[in-house]
């Protein structure tokens, strides 16, 4: 009994900040090893570096000269944030993943605060924090140098603000503070609208609040049309501001952005999008992907389905009246899925938006159960999540990225102009790298492969074995670099006749971008030095 009370007293002294600090410290040790470095991370940070060095917010990526790119303001806050971190920590993958880890850590704190509002229990709220922190996909998103985890932070912040400052007199949760002013609705809409400056998926995280406000307007007499209009006006004003700035960057913003969206399925029919939503979840369940690593979340998806089903049944029997928190969380999940459906671009990384809401439904569901039974459920869930996370991190961590860059550094100067995969960007100086995606547009620009090399004064070609694999597997993987067929033979001839092979090394991770092929063998990477005479010959041929 003494030992039990001692453990209990020690647990009572634990604060959320202690657990979050532990999460941060543990994760920083394998921040750049899990998951492997994706070229999209270099794409985003590369544009930030270009904006910083040109001092022009309307800049486009230096590594894309033929691939059509059009500036816009939709992600401008994210690039400005990355620029701050570049100046603090230099240009390296650790710098940009640190942003995500900080955002994930702060998200845990807001998640804890929401849990406490819902349960009024420190112990259960700390358990909720541990559950989210132990989830492999939350860890994944807190590492990846993308914007999704920042959008999670925005959503949790506005949801907490809504519960604490706007929602009032909940029958089952008397400790929620009252007060529903038009000013607070406007502030909430403004905060949510600012997330547009980080990623267009801000639309997805906006849908839950739009549905919640719509529900309250219809079923809650305390929510007036003024409240609804104030929230909507703030959200609309911020959206229009980003659209206005985008037009300043690109007068053809709407047509160019629409064309880009059409290629990603944004303009597909509703039925096609609905079918793709089903495929989206099935691919996550079975871990089917192109170049993005998908953590194992099969258990989570089954668990969430069970929890949501029970939650819906509970709401039906209570006639959607007794537990407004449950309604809000169900509306959140519905809103997120509507957001996926409307946009129609089913990026696997966006599933992170679902996790906090689904776990909150579970926490809200068990809050009134017998404490011992409730504790057992939480403990079992935490153990399952920790085992899944531990095994996954051990199995799927990659420790060879720096070796990959060091191999290149042995023969290629940082300032040299190169044709290479974008995942090499963290070694080269800005403006030195040209990505293989440009080659799809050679014919459109009336250029041969040799012309392109000469045009950009390329000195080295870093050639991964995946190029041969993609060509031999065509058209299955044309999505990566476009159709290689029009220039592949000429490129091979150029490599044989106009370059000198100066280094061959292997990389099981970075010589291949296709996830299912990574680690299956030691993929070769060949480095060619372009002959000095090749450029002059290309000019003569052009003349």
GUKOL-190320 format. One line per 2 residues: number of its first residue (from 1); for each residue z, y, x of C-alpha. Coordinates in steps of 0.001 Angstrom, whole numbers. Example, Ala and Ser with C-alpha at 12.3 -4.5 7.8 and 13.67 -1.06 7.14 Angstrom:
2
1	7800,-4500,12300; 7140,-1060,13670
// end
This chain:
543
1	0,0,0; 846,2347,2853
3	-2502,1597,4511; -4352,2211,1224
5	-2616,5559,719; -3326,6488,4356
7	-7051,5793,3947; -7052,7643,638
9	-5369,10683,2197; -7852,10717,5064
11	-10776,10507,2631; -9337,13404,646
13	-9424,15510,3811; -13154,14893,4317
15	-15342,17852,3412; -19024,17970,2558
17	-19613,20001,5701; -18226,17147,7828
19	-20663,14624,6350; -23613,17006,6598
21	-22821,17769,10238; -22668,14023,10912
23	-26052,13591,9177; -27550,16368,11299
25	-26168,15038,14610; -27256,11438,13968
27	-30753,12442,12882; -31395,14808,15753
29	-31270,11856,18161; -34348,10206,16644
31	-35961,13283,15108; -39247,12943,17029
33	-39308,9134,17018; -39248,8512,13274
35	-41777,8668,11786; -44652,8793,14274
37	-46242,12211,14832; -48927,12863,12210
39	-51911,15088,12943; -51145,17175,9832
41	-47927,18304,11512; -50014,19647,14405
43	-52457,21123,11891; -49724,23211,10258
45	-47980,24282,13458; -51325,24917,15145
47	-52219,27443,12469; -48794,29071,12882
49	-49432,29431,16616; -52857,30918,15925
51	-51381,33454,13479; -48695,34359,16010
53	-51090,34852,18921; -53747,36739,16939
55	-51101,38718,15006; -53305,38204,11953
57	-51967,36515,8802; -55547,35820,7715
59	-56314,33706,10784; -57684,30190,10421
61	-57183,27191,12707; -58624,27550,16212
63	-59389,23810,16423; -61734,23959,13429
65	-64936,25885,14126; -67408,23959,11926
67	-65044,22483,9338; -64988,25138,6566
69	-61631,26901,6443; -60643,29864,4276
71	-57416,31873,4640; -54930,32286,1813
73	-51333,33421,1359; -49998,30343,-448
75	-48236,28943,2657; -47643,32181,4501
77	-43811,32048,4434; -43890,28587,5977
79	-46069,29776,8843; -43839,32797,9413
81	-40817,30495,9526; -42548,28259,12059
83	-43414,31311,14169; -39720,32259,14329
85	-38879,28768,15561; -41737,28822,18102
87	-40222,31946,19630; -36787,30322,19668
89	-37637,26814,20873; -41222,26892,22228
91	-44275,25035,20912; -43318,21347,20620
93	-42945,18803,17847; -39126,18949,18065
95	-39246,22631,17109; -41039,22046,13827
97	-39188,18905,12844; -35947,20796,13437
99	-36934,23120,10569; -37171,20133,8252
101	-33865,18703,9432; -32107,22020,8800
103	-33701,22233,5337; -32654,18658,4593
105	-29079,19330,5717; -28786,22436,3533
107	-30324,20481,650; -27499,17962,965
109	-24949,20737,550; -26637,22097,-2588
111	-26921,18532,-3901; -23177,18128,-3371
113	-22493,21381,-5241; -24653,20250,-8172
115	-22887,16888,-8220; -19522,18661,-8379
117	-20691,20832,-11276; -21773,17698,-13115
119	-18752,15487,-12354; -15908,17853,-11448
121	-14945,15157,-8934; -14876,15771,-5201
123	-14826,12053,-4428; -17842,11239,-6611
125	-19695,14312,-5328; -19133,13275,-1714
127	-20379,9801,-2657; -23499,11383,-4143
129	-24064,13277,-899; -23791,10045,1103
131	-26223,8278,-1252; -28933,10902,-765
133	-28266,11181,2980; -28600,7399,3340
135	-31961,7234,1562; -34783,6428,3993
137	-37278,8677,2244; -34908,11627,2338
139	-34474,11057,6077; -38248,10720,6451
141	-38852,14019,4662; -36088,15683,6681
143	-37970,14748,9860; -41606,15302,8970
145	-42818,18793,9949; -44176,19562,6505
147	-43036,21701,3580; -41840,19100,1056
149	-38190,19131,2124; -38174,22940,1916
151	-39453,22677,-1662; -36622,20208,-2350
153	-34210,22862,-1090; -35811,25460,-3380
155	-35627,23173,-6407; -32010,22174,-5827
157	-31081,25823,-5283; -32639,27031,-8542
159	-31249,24040,-10462; -27769,24785,-9119
161	-28197,28472,-9963; -29298,27533,-13468
163	-26325,25232,-14093; -23758,27572,-12585
165	-24953,30974,-13756; -27170,30448,-16790
167	-26320,27246,-18664; -23161,27728,-20718
169	-20613,26042,-22994; -21722,22485,-22368
171	-19537,20346,-24601; -19074,17605,-22013
173	-18788,19912,-19026; -16444,22758,-19929
175	-16150,23809,-16293; -19721,25144,-16251
177	-19399,28891,-16243; -20730,30816,-19204
179	-23082,33726,-19115; -26765,33924,-19963
181	-28257,37275,-19073; -31883,38283,-18812
183	-31256,39460,-15259; -30133,36005,-14160
185	-33228,34434,-15726; -35389,36856,-13781
187	-33599,36082,-10505; -34059,32361,-11067
189	-37790,32815,-11733; -38094,35026,-8675
191	-36432,32482,-6364; -38618,29706,-7728
193	-41721,31874,-7403; -41043,32576,-3740
195	-41478,28869,-3017; -45227,29414,-3532
197	-45142,31006,-90; -44361,27577,1370
199	-46720,25203,-435; -48893,25053,-3585
201	-46734,22126,-4740; -44313,24853,-5783
203	-46080,24375,-9115; -44681,20828,-9304
205	-41060,21898,-8728; -41517,24734,-11236
207	-42421,22394,-14093; -38859,21046,-14611
209	-37433,24538,-15133; -40337,25453,-17416
211	-39596,22395,-19571; -35842,23036,-19543
213	-36337,26644,-20656; -38788,25500,-23343
215	-36318,22867,-24570; -33485,25379,-24738
217	-35662,27934,-26507; -36336,25393,-29257
219	-33006,23555,-29506; -30407,25963,-28101
221	-29748,29048,-30165; -28078,30789,-27211
223	-31409,30867,-25345; -33556,33658,-26719
225	-37205,34507,-26243; -36065,37349,-23944
227	-34487,34803,-21619; -37652,32711,-21674
229	-39869,35739,-21135; -37719,37069,-18282
231	-37876,33756,-16412; -41601,33371,-17070
233	-42366,36964,-16083; -40647,36616,-12698
235	-42465,33350,-11991; -45804,34851,-13030
237	-45332,38074,-11058; -44605,36214,-7819
239	-47570,33887,-8391; -49864,36881,-8981
241	-48524,38511,-5821; -49597,35522,-3720
243	-52962,35455,-5465; -53418,39167,-4725
245	-52561,38657,-1050; -54955,35722,-909
247	-57755,37934,-2206; -56946,40391,585
249	-57399,37551,3069; -60485,36117,1367
251	-62461,37955,-1371; -63830,34571,-2503
253	-60377,33004,-2672; -60717,31486,-6159
255	-64087,29819,-5570; -63176,28601,-2078
257	-59762,27288,-3120; -61256,25624,-6196
259	-63916,23919,-4072; -61217,22652,-1725
261	-59148,21402,-4667; -62166,19659,-6208
263	-62556,17536,-3068; -58918,16446,-3461
265	-59180,15496,-7140; -57593,18620,-8625
267	-60523,19143,-11028; -60798,15513,-12135
269	-60551,14675,-15831; -57174,14033,-17432
271	-57890,10310,-17843; -58806,9928,-14175
273	-55656,11814,-13146; -53564,9611,-15439
275	-55006,6472,-13865; -54408,7949,-10411
277	-50766,8657,-11310; -50290,4949,-11945
279	-52048,4165,-8660; -49821,6737,-6920
281	-46655,4838,-7817; -48178,1425,-7127
283	-49265,2546,-3655; -45762,3813,-2948
285	-44278,554,-4202; -46556,-1600,-2052
287	-46704,916,851; -50475,1350,696
289	-51626,4409,2643; -54360,5832,4809
291	-52819,7775,7697; -49358,8627,6313
293	-46423,6331,6951; -44696,5292,3718
295	-41022,4280,4022; -39924,1166,2102
297	-38668,2490,-1246; -39328,-555,-3438
299	-35626,-898,-4219; -35309,2794,-5077
301	-38258,2711,-7483; -36834,-341,-9291
303	-33347,1194,-9321; -34636,4518,-10652
305	-36601,2766,-13401; -33471,949,-14550
307	-31294,4070,-14398; -33828,6237,-16229
309	-34283,3585,-18933; -30528,3438,-19579
311	-30381,7241,-19521; -33137,7552,-22127
313	-31469,4977,-24384; -28177,6846,-24027
315	-29846,10108,-25012; -31546,8529,-28027
317	-28285,7129,-29360; -26553,10470,-28835
319	-29486,12196,-30578; -30116,14340,-27494
321	-27061,16486,-28212; -23922,15349,-26419
323	-24949,15404,-22775; -27166,18357,-21940
325	-27027,17523,-18207; -28669,14180,-18920
327	-31367,15935,-20953; -31978,18450,-18174
329	-32356,15693,-15587; -34724,13671,-17783
331	-36753,16826,-18406; -36768,17358,-14625
333	-38330,13954,-14014; -40796,14507,-16843
335	-41680,17934,-15458; -42213,16621,-11935
337	-44549,13914,-13187; -46423,16423,-15328
339	-46778,18531,-12202; -48217,15566,-10305
341	-50567,14884,-13201; -51795,18458,-13662
343	-52460,19050,-9962; -53900,15583,-9503
345	-53483,15493,-5741; -51191,12540,-5229
347	-49853,13043,-1737; -47358,10296,-886
349	-44958,12775,731; -44392,14543,-2617
351	-42419,11605,-4059; -39345,13148,-2389
353	-39103,15564,-5349; -38125,12649,-7593
355	-35227,11345,-5496; -32504,13994,-6015
357	-33009,14122,-9793; -32986,10320,-10120
359	-29792,9996,-8095; -28178,12778,-10157
361	-28985,10832,-13334; -27113,7876,-11861
363	-24136,10025,-10840; -24017,11666,-14272
365	-24238,8264,-15955; -21273,6714,-14116
367	-18960,9733,-13991; -16905,8607,-17009
369	-16681,4925,-16080; -13529,3207,-14847
371	-12892,4630,-11335; -12707,1201,-9662
373	-15886,-61,-11326; -17614,3257,-10602
375	-16533,3064,-6971; -17870,-482,-6676
377	-21285,569,-8014; -21459,3480,-5587
379	-20365,1340,-2646; -22975,-1347,-3392
381	-25708,1298,-3670; -24695,2963,-393
383	-24620,-383,1452; -28103,-1331,183
385	-29512,2068,1149; -27888,2011,4595
387	-29162,-1494,5340; -32680,-554,4263
389	-32553,2647,6301; -31083,1021,9392
391	-33608,-1804,9535; -36486,587,8867
393	-35533,3079,11576; -35091,296,14131
395	-38412,-1317,13185; -40598,1757,12605
397	-39470,4250,15235; -42027,5159,17897
399	-40948,6255,21350; -44370,6701,22976
401	-45548,10176,21933; -44406,11932,25115
403	-45932,9130,27170; -49188,9665,25253
405	-49193,13359,26203; -48126,12620,29792
407	-51045,10237,30220; -53406,13023,29175
409	-51613,15578,31359; -52252,13473,34469
411	-55961,14308,34430; -56535,17128,31926
413	-55174,20684,32440; -53454,22337,29470
415	-55964,25186,29402; -59044,22928,29575
417	-61382,22863,26589; -61333,19434,24995
419	-62744,17459,22097; -59846,15302,20929
421	-57691,14109,18074; -55474,16787,16581
423	-52370,14768,17484; -52832,15997,21085
425	-52316,19624,20073; -48716,19828,21305
427	-49959,19500,24887; -52848,21972,24936
429	-52854,25754,24920; -54028,27509,21780
431	-57829,27612,21553; -58363,24709,23969
433	-58627,21884,21430; -61545,21082,19125
435	-60928,18348,16569; -63285,15489,15720
437	-63381,16585,12068; -65830,19321,13083
439	-68514,16781,13965; -69154,15961,10317
441	-70782,19393,10018; -73142,19181,13009
443	-76234,18563,10921; -75310,21293,8429
445	-75098,23750,11324; -78292,22393,12950
447	-76441,21249,16055; -76697,18078,18085
449	-73615,16540,19671; -74720,17905,23063
451	-75236,21356,21543; -71695,21289,20184
453	-70212,20354,23563; -72175,23152,25242
455	-71468,25709,22508; -67702,25324,22951
457	-67823,24825,26733; -65970,21528,26318
459	-64864,20062,29662; -63137,16849,28567
461	-63543,14374,25730; -60472,12350,24800
463	-61917,9391,22949; -59602,7093,20929
465	-60675,3557,20096; -60229,4343,16414
467	-63610,6121,16476; -65353,2802,17189
469	-63216,1016,14594; -64062,3612,11926
471	-67772,3443,12748; -67836,-364,12615
473	-65850,-330,9347; -67927,2372,7641
475	-67788,3649,4986; -64197,2449,4388
477	-62577,5092,6600; -65077,7958,6350
479	-62277,9976,4771; -60728,10534,8220
481	-63572,12226,10108; -66429,12138,7635
483	-69472,9944,8158; -69805,9132,11872
485	-73250,7559,11486; -75389,10738,11932
487	-73971,11524,15389; -72317,8319,16632
489	-75303,6968,18617; -75990,10328,20245
491	-72298,10699,21087; -72273,7281,22782
493	-75402,8150,24724; -73874,11469,25772
495	-70698,9739,26961; -72734,7308,29076
497	-75167,9798,30574; -73453,13196,30625
499	-69820,12385,31377; -67666,10520,33853
501	-64911,8178,32693; -61839,9356,34595
503	-58978,7548,32818; -58289,4728,30395
505	-54868,4099,28907; -53531,2452,25800
507	-51335,3661,22951; -50406,1315,20125
509	-49426,4319,17987; -51628,7264,18894
511	-54909,5554,19701; -55240,4791,15987
513	-54408,6910,12928; -54818,4254,10224
515	-51273,3197,9324; -51961,-465,8671
517	-53583,-781,12114; -50945,1102,14097
519	-48998,-1220,16356; -51304,-4195,15769
521	-52663,-3888,19313; -52714,-1537,22276
523	-55491,797,21179; -57392,2282,24095
525	-57794,5987,24787; -60578,6992,27171
527	-60789,10375,28865; -64227,11588,29918
529	-64992,14604,32075; -68199,16335,31023
531	-70725,16711,33854; -71289,20323,34835
533	-75043,19779,34466; -74751,18643,30863
535	-74346,22157,29539; -77402,23592,31258
537	-79544,20656,30101; -78432,21229,26518
539	-79456,24876,26782; -82903,23950,28150
541	-83381,21466,25316; -82477,24120,22792
543	-84956,26542,24311
// end
